[in-house]
Amino acid sequence: MENKPLKHVNRPLTEDERQRHAQIREAAERGFPPSPTGARPPAPPGIPAKIRAAREARGMTWYALAQAAGVPNSGTVRDIEEGRDVKLSDLRAIAAALGLKLDVVEQTSLAAPVFGSGL
């Protein structure tokens, strides 16, 4: 048998083929709906929300902010915005990169912590 290159033939789809492809696409989208933009849950109130708002106002990504702050892992920015525990030094560096000041003040009661007006 000779080794002839296969010739690719483009032809217009028939109406039946178009309908079948449309049905396949619709079924796939029902099974795997596209994720809506901005589908992240809102940041917890307080420092996480202020960090996220400042970052988004500057149009920065997690990676860009981590680089600007000298933090080696962009996941640290995500963790701050989601209210997870992070090192205080990383939180201070990220706040400083955004032009924010992190104040620590004495707690006046045992209820909820009080944060300074810097954030």
CYANA upper distance limits for C-alpha pairs under 8 A (distance plus 0.5 A):
 13 LEU  CA     17 GLU  CA      6.36
 13 LEU  CA     18 ARG  CA      6.75
 14 THR  CA     18 ARG  CA      6.80
 15 GLU  CA     19 GLN  CA      6.77
 16 ASP  CA     20 ARG  CA      6.68
 17 GLU  CA     21 HIS  CA      6.59
 18 ARG  CA     22 ALA  CA      6.63
 19 GLN  CA     23 GLN  CA      6.71
 20 ARG  CA     24 ILE  CA      6.77
 21 HIS  CA     25 ARG  CA      6.69
 22 ALA  CA     26 GLU  CA      6.66
 23 GLN  CA     27 ALA  CA      6.63
 24 ILE  CA     28 ALA  CA      6.66
 25 ARG  CA     29 GLU  CA      6.68
 26 GLU  CA     30 ARG  CA      6.74
 27 ALA  CA     31 GLY  CA      6.76
 28 ALA  CA     32 PHE  CA      6.41
 28 ALA  CA     33 PRO  CA      8.25
 29 GLU  CA     33 PRO  CA      5.22
 29 GLU  CA     34 PRO  CA      7.50
 35 SER  CA     39 ALA  CA      7.65
 42 PRO  CA     49 ALA  CA      8.27
 43 ALA  CA     48 PRO  CA      6.29
 43 ALA  CA     49 ALA  CA      5.44
 43 ALA  CA     52 ARG  CA      7.78
 43 ALA  CA     81 GLU  CA      6.29
 43 ALA  CA     82 GLU  CA      6.10
 43 ALA  CA     83 GLY  CA      7.72
 44 PRO  CA     48 PRO  CA      6.34
 44 PRO  CA     49 ALA  CA      6.38
 44 PRO  CA     81 GLU  CA      8.03
 44 PRO  CA     82 GLU  CA      7.04
 44 PRO  CA     83 GLY  CA      6.59
 45 PRO  CA     49 ALA  CA      5.84
 45 PRO  CA     50 LYS  CA      8.42
 46 GLY  CA     50 LYS  CA      6.86
 46 GLY  CA    119 LEU  CA      8.09
 47 ILE  CA     51 ILE  CA      6.55
 47 ILE  CA     81 GLU  CA      8.44
 47 ILE  CA    119 LEU  CA      6.63
 48 PRO  CA     52 ARG  CA      6.70
 48 PRO  CA     80 ILE  CA      6.17
 48 PRO  CA     81 GLU  CA      4.80
 48 PRO  CA     82 GLU  CA      6.89
 48 PRO  CA     83 GLY  CA      6.19
 49 ALA  CA     53 ALA  CA      6.54
 49 ALA  CA     81 GLU  CA      7.00
 50 LYS  CA     54 ALA  CA      6.55
 50 LYS  CA    119 LEU  CA      7.07
 51 ILE  CA     55 ARG  CA      6.63
 51 ILE  CA     80 ILE  CA      8.26
 51 ILE  CA     81 GLU  CA      7.04
 51 ILE  CA     95 ALA  CA      7.49
 51 ILE  CA     98 LEU  CA      8.36
 52 ARG  CA     56 GLU  CA      6.55
 52 ARG  CA     81 GLU  CA      6.32
 53 ALA  CA     57 ALA  CA      6.45
 54 ALA  CA     58 ARG  CA      6.86
 54 ALA  CA     98 LEU  CA      7.03
 55 ARG  CA     59 GLY  CA      6.81
 55 ARG  CA     60 MET  CA      5.94
 55 ARG  CA     61 THR  CA      7.84
 55 ARG  CA     65 LEU  CA      7.87
 55 ARG  CA     98 LEU  CA      7.32
 56 GLU  CA     60 MET  CA      6.44
 56 GLU  CA     61 THR  CA      8.18
 60 MET  CA     64 ALA  CA      6.29
 60 MET  CA     65 LEU  CA      6.64
 61 THR  CA     65 LEU  CA      6.70
 62 TRP  CA     66 ALA  CA      6.63
 62 TRP  CA     74 SER  CA      5.85
 62 TRP  CA     75 GLY  CA      7.90
 62 TRP  CA     77 VAL  CA      6.26
 62 TRP  CA     78 ARG  CA      7.15
 63 TYR  CA     67 GLN  CA      6.69
 63 TYR  CA     73 ASN  CA      8.20
 63 TYR  CA     74 SER  CA      5.29
 64 ALA  CA     68 ALA  CA      6.67
 64 ALA  CA     74 SER  CA      8.50
 65 LEU  CA     69 ALA  CA      6.55
 65 LEU  CA     74 SER  CA      8.09
 65 LEU  CA     77 VAL  CA      7.98
 65 LEU  CA     94 ILE  CA      7.50
 65 LEU  CA     97 ALA  CA      7.66
 65 LEU  CA     98 LEU  CA      8.45
 66 ALA  CA     70 GLY  CA      6.47
 66 ALA  CA     71 VAL  CA      5.36
 66 ALA  CA     72 PRO  CA      7.14
 66 ALA  CA     73 ASN  CA      7.02
 66 ALA  CA     74 SER  CA      5.66
 66 ALA  CA     76 THR  CA      8.17
 66 ALA  CA     77 VAL  CA      7.10
 66 ALA  CA     94 ILE  CA      7.50
 67 GLN  CA     71 VAL  CA      6.64
 67 GLN  CA     72 PRO  CA      7.61
 67 GLN  CA     74 SER  CA      8.37
 68 ALA  CA     94 ILE  CA      8.45
 68 ALA  CA     97 ALA  CA      6.56
 69 ALA  CA     93 ALA  CA      5.73
 69 ALA  CA     94 ILE  CA      5.63
 69 ALA  CA     96 ALA  CA      7.84
 69 ALA  CA     97 ALA  CA      5.65
 70 GLY  CA     93 ALA  CA      7.80
 71 VAL  CA     76 THR  CA      8.15
 71 VAL  CA     90 ASP  CA      7.02
 71 VAL  CA     93 ALA  CA      8.03
 71 VAL  CA     94 ILE  CA      8.25
 73 ASN  CA     77 VAL  CA      8.36
 74 SER  CA     78 ARG  CA      7.33
 75 GLY  CA     79 ASP  CA      6.56
 76 THR  CA     80 ILE  CA      6.75
 76 THR  CA     86 VAL  CA      7.48
 76 THR  CA     90 ASP  CA      8.16
 77 VAL  CA     81 GLU  CA      6.78
 77 VAL  CA     94 ILE  CA      8.03
 78 ARG  CA     82 GLU  CA      6.65
 79 ASP  CA     83 GLY  CA      6.70
 79 ASP  CA     84 ARG  CA      5.57
 79 ASP  CA     85 ASP  CA      7.65
 79 ASP  CA     86 VAL  CA      7.58
 80 ILE  CA     84 ARG  CA      6.22
 80 ILE  CA     85 ASP  CA      7.66
 80 ILE  CA     86 VAL  CA      7.20
 80 ILE  CA     91 LEU  CA      7.86
 86 VAL  CA     90 ASP  CA      7.45
 86 VAL  CA     91 LEU  CA      7.43
 87 LYS  CA     91 LEU  CA      6.95
 88 LEU  CA     92 ARG  CA      6.61
 89 SER  CA     93 ALA  CA      6.66
 90 ASP  CA     94 ILE  CA      6.65
 91 LEU  CA     95 ALA  CA      6.61
 92 ARG  CA     96 ALA  CA      6.56
 92 ARG  CA    101 LYS  CA      8.24
 92 ARG  CA    102 LEU  CA      6.87
 93 ALA  CA     97 ALA  CA      6.67
 94 ILE  CA     98 LEU  CA      6.93
 95 ALA  CA     99 GLY  CA      6.82
 95 ALA  CA    100 LEU  CA      5.37
 95 ALA  CA    101 LYS  CA      6.72
 95 ALA  CA    102 LEU  CA      7.22
 96 ALA  CA    100 LEU  CA      5.81
 96 ALA  CA    101 LYS  CA      6.80
100 LEU  CA    118 GLY  CA      7.00
100 LEU  CA    119 LEU  CA      7.09
101 LYS  CA    118 GLY  CA      5.35
101 LYS  CA    119 LEU  CA      6.85
102 LEU  CA    116 GLY  CA      7.79
102 LEU  CA    118 GLY  CA      6.06
102 LEU  CA    119 LEU  CA      6.43
103 ASP  CA    115 PHE  CA      7.13
103 ASP  CA    116 GLY  CA      5.38
103 ASP  CA    117 SER  CA      7.71
103 ASP  CA    118 GLY  CA      6.38
103 ASP  CA    119 LEU  CA      7.86
104 VAL  CA    115 PHE  CA      6.76
104 VAL  CA    116 GLY  CA      6.66
105 VAL  CA    114 VAL  CA      7.35
105 VAL  CA    115 PHE  CA      6.86
105 VAL  CA    116 GLY  CA      6.63
106 GLU  CA    114 VAL  CA      8.02
107 GLN  CA    113 PRO  CA      6.42
107 GLN  CA    114 VAL  CA      6.32
108 THR  CA    114 VAL  CA      8.29
115 PHE  CA    119 LEU  CA      7.87
